[in-house]
Amino acid sequence: MRRKMLKILFAPDSFKGSLSAVRITQILEQRAALHFKGCQTISLPVADGGEGTVDALVMALGGTKATHAVSGPMGLAVEAAFGWLNDGEIAVVEMAEASGLPLMGSHPDPLKASSRGTGELIAHVIEQGAKSLLIGIGGSATNEGGMGMLAALGAVFYDDQDRVLYGTGEDLCKVVRLDLSGLNPLLSQVDITVICDVTNPLLGVDGATAIYGPQKGVTAELYPRIEAGMERYAALLEEALGKDIASAPGAGAAGGMGAALGGVLGARLRPGIDAVLETADFDRIMKECDLVITGEGRLDGQSVRFGKVPAGIASRCNEQGVPVIAIVGSMGDGAQAYYDLGMTSIVTTVNAIMPLETAISDAEALLSDAADRVFQMVKIGMHIQNKQLEG
């Protein structure tokens, strides 16, 4: 009897700070080839809307990558990468590329930072003919309600002296009037999906400024001023649109970018892993495989609870009875909940007591070792199965 050739799907997220999802799939491919001669492998690097989303989808779907010069969060020009899929019909944009926190250096400034560059990038791709737009809003540096983004797309904001505002956190505190009539007309012809795992409202103790502002430089002293500006901004948008956008789930994502994209531009906010896996046609590919290997830097109870990449993949694989192994940098409290998602297991890359710096600097070697351990166990399982069939 001729045995079926093993087919493995690699679908990891990045290990933040050490390995990209694309590099992880390359290492897994190399190790699999050493253990299983002639096996079939498919690489589908995954991201959840933050850094690496463009690279993951371009590789998974055979798209192309490009760059466009836009205004960075502090107004200085940056080359922002984006992707084209489906022969240019779908554009993939990362807010992190144009308005990301790493672009701020070591001193984030919520009063000066603007999402204007993200709006410039959106304008560029729709003017180039994109019919659908997938926007990842993770890793943003801004806390200005998406004002800068909207300004780049044709909205006009005024202060009490009737001066036009650029769209920063400081301008959020100054705006008294807005005009949305000049928004780019091409926006009405584009289907916009936002990759967003955040369900926070725009305002209040669970809102954008209170929960995510501190990582962007919002201090206890600045908070009342910025929150008051966000409240006034939300009221102006509600008056202009005739609907409450501040309370919508996800409105507080990316410093209020969720409110601007969902409430003003009519975008659909989707959980990150679902939007990416559906775009990449994951379910169809997964059904044809014997094993899926996923992973991320750290897997814990929150990874499972909030449906991060390994959890989202395991849930989908469970529906089809496909086993999943998560290779992760480390396991945290509650990681064992992952076993409840189906036929799953977890293997860590860290194989000895070591400083975090070592785990990061030696990430490639540690991943290779973990992959070898996984594939050795898979071979043992295949051997047991064969013995049972023969007996």
Secondary structure as UniProt FT lines:
FT   STRAND          7..10
FT   TURN            16..18
FT   HELIX           21..35
FT   TURN            37..38
FT   STRAND          40..43
FT   TURN            51..52
FT   HELIX           53..61
FT   STRAND          64..71
FT   TURN            73..74
FT   STRAND          77..85
FT   TURN            86..89
FT   STRAND          90..94
FT   HELIX           95..99
FT   HELIX           101..104
FT   TURN            105..106
FT   TURN            110..112
FT   HELIX           116..127
FT   TURN            128..129
FT   STRAND          132..136
FT   TURN            138..139
FT   TURN            145..146
FT   HELIX           147..152
FT   TURN            153..154
FT   STRAND          156..158
FT   TURN            160..161
FT   HELIX           169..172
FT   TURN            173..174
FT   STRAND          177..179
FT   TURN            181..182
FT   HELIX           185..189
FT   STRAND          191..195
FT   TURN            205..206
FT   HELIX           208..212
FT   HELIX           213..216
FT   TURN            220..222
FT   HELIX           223..241
FT   TURN            246..247
FT   TURN            249..252
FT   HELIX           253..256
FT   HELIX           257..258
FT   HELIX           259..264
FT   STRAND          268..270
FT   HELIX           272..279
FT   TURN            280..281
FT   HELIX           282..287
FT   STRAND          291..299
FT   HELIX           301..305
FT   TURN            306..307
FT   HELIX           309..320
FT   STRAND          324..331
FT   TURN            333..334
FT   HELIX           335..341
FT   STRAND          344..348
FT   HELIX           356..361
FT   HELIX           363..390
//
